[in-house]
Amino acid sequence: MSSERNEMRGGLRAEGLRFGLVVSRFNSFITERLLGAALDTLRAAGAADSDLEIVRVPGSFEIPVAAKRLAGTGRVQAILCIGCILRGETSHYDYVCSESARGVMLAQMDTGVPMAFCVLTCDTLEQAIDRAGLKGGNKGAEAALASIEMASLVRKLAPVAAASPTAPPVAGSGRKRSSAAPRRPRSAR
């Protein structure tokens, strides 16, 4: 029995796409390894150096606001959020982990720009080192592949969103909101 279905997927070629990389300086021993693998993967997929924009932030807690602001510029089609949070002896770890993840999710939902969450949340430094390329690959490379695929997919989906007269503008598309579309009050955003 043959069934036809409409299925859409993103590609894994980065030519013509621009990427932002928001990188935490805290635990830079790990984040620099993640960044290096992400850059290598993006370049191997066809991204030009001129299409890669790196933004440095103090720590993982600051990633969401920088990512949202970068997405709002319209200069990038996807953002990689790179950080490393190691468990300490206080509950600070739990707050930073959950709020960083929540902030990145809200930023991508608010802007429509895909954001790969490459913030390692590890109990030990050894776990972080393993995830930054020592044993099981490098999570920075994995996040780069996810970013390429999502940027490609969102680009394919953009014309579908444009068909709706009340659809919000797609970040980076240069389109303005239709004057017929109702605006939400600023306090409701």
C-alpha positions in Angstrom: 0.0 0.0 0.0 1.4 3.3 -1.1 0.7 6.4 0.9 1.7 9.8 -0.2 2.5 12.4 2.4 3.7 15.9 2.4 6.9 15.9 4.3 9.4 18.7 4.6 12.9 18.6 6.0 15.8 21.0 6.3 19.0 20.4 4.5 22.5 20.2 5.8 24.2 22.7 3.4 25.0 26.1 4.9 25.8 28.1 1.7 23.8 31.3 1.7 22.9 31.1 5.3 24.1 33.3 8.1 24.7 32.1 11.7 25.2 33.7 15.0 27.1 32.1 17.8 26.5 33.4 21.3 29.3 32.1 23.5 29.7 32.2 27.2 33.2 33.2 28.5 32.6 31.3 31.8 34.2 27.9 31.7 36.0 29.0 28.5 38.2 25.9 28.6 35.0 24.0 27.5 33.1 26.7 25.5 36.1 27.4 23.2 36.2 23.7 22.3 32.5 23.7 21.6 32.9 26.9 19.5 35.8 25.5 17.5 33.8 22.3 16.6 30.8 24.4 15.7 32.8 26.7 13.4 34.5 23.7 11.8 31.2 22.0 11.1 29.6 25.2 9.7 32.5 25.8 7.4 32.6 22.2 6.3 28.9 22.5 5.3 29.7 25.6 3.2 29.3 28.6 5.5 31.7 31.4 4.7 33.6 33.1 7.5 31.7 36.3 6.6 28.5 34.5 7.3 29.5 33.7 10.9 29.0 36.2 13.7 30.3 35.5 17.2 29.0 37.3 20.2 30.7 36.9 23.6 28.8 37.0 26.9 29.9 36.7 30.5 28.0 33.5 31.3 25.2 31.1 30.3 22.6 33.2 32.1 23.4 36.1 29.7 23.0 34.0 26.6 19.2 34.4 26.1 19.2 38.3 25.9 22.2 38.4 23.6 20.6 35.7 21.4 17.3 37.5 21.2 18.9 40.8 20.4 21.0 39.2 17.7 18.0 37.5 16.2 16.2 40.8 16.2 18.8 42.4 13.9 17.7 40.1 11.0 21.3 39.4 10.2 21.2 35.6 11.0 19.0 32.7 10.1 20.0 30.6 13.1 21.9 31.0 16.4 24.0 28.6 18.3 23.9 29.2 22.1 27.1 27.9 23.6 27.9 27.6 27.3 28.9 25.3 30.1 27.4 25.1 33.6 29.0 22.9 36.2 27.2 21.8 39.3 28.5 23.4 42.4 27.6 23.0 46.1 24.6 25.3 46.0 21.3 25.5 44.2 22.7 28.3 41.9 23.4 25.6 39.2 19.7 24.6 39.0 18.5 28.2 38.6 21.1 29.0 35.9 20.4 25.8 34.0 16.7 26.1 33.9 16.5 29.9 33.3 19.2 29.7 30.5 17.2 27.0 28.8 13.9 28.7 29.3 15.3 32.0 28.1 16.7 30.5 24.9 13.4 28.8 24.2 11.4 32.1 24.7 13.9 34.0 22.6 13.5 31.6 19.6 9.7 31.6 20.0 9.5 35.4 20.2 11.8 35.9 17.2 11.1 32.9 15.0 14.9 32.4 14.6 16.0 28.9 15.5 18.4 28.6 18.4 20.4 25.5 19.1 20.9 25.0 22.8 24.5 23.9 23.2 24.8 24.8 26.9 26.4 21.8 28.7 24.8 21.1 32.1 27.2 18.7 33.8 27.8 17.4 37.3 31.6 17.3 36.8 34.3 18.9 34.7 35.2 15.4 33.3 31.6 15.1 31.9 32.0 18.5 30.2 35.4 17.6 28.7 33.9 14.3 27.4 31.0 16.3 25.7 33.4 18.8 24.3 35.2 16.3 22.2 37.3 14.0 24.3 35.1 10.8 24.2 31.7 10.9 22.6 32.1 13.5 19.9 31.6 17.2 20.3 28.2 18.8 21.2 29.3 22.0 19.4 29.4 20.1 16.1 26.0 18.5 16.8 24.5 22.0 17.6 25.9 23.3 14.3 24.3 20.6 12.3 21.0 21.2 14.1 21.3 24.9 13.3 22.0 24.3 9.6 19.0 22.0 9.3 16.6 24.4 11.2 17.8 27.5 9.2 17.2 25.6 6.0 13.8 24.3 7.2 12.6 27.8 8.4 13.7 29.2 5.0 11.5 26.6 3.3 8.6 27.3 5.6 8.8 31.1 5.2 6.6 31.4 2.1 3.9 29.4 3.9 3.9 31.9 6.8 3.8 34.8 4.3 0.5 33.6 2.9 -1.3 34.6 6.1 -2.0 38.4 6.1 -1.7 38.5 9.9 1.5 36.4 10.2 4.3 38.2 12.0 7.3 39.1 9.8 9.9 36.4 9.6 13.2 37.6 11.1 15.6 38.6 8.5 13.0 38.6 5.7 12.8 42.4 5.4 9.0 42.2 5.4 7.0 44.7 7.4 3.9 43.8 9.5 0.7 44.4 7.5 -1.0 47.6 8.6 -4.3 45.5 8.7 -2.8 43.2 11.3 -3.8 44.1 14.9 -1.0 45.1 17.2 -0.8 43.8 20.7 -0.4 46.3 23.4 3.3 46.6 24.5 2.4 45.4 28.0 1.0 42.1 26.6 4.2 41.0 25.0 
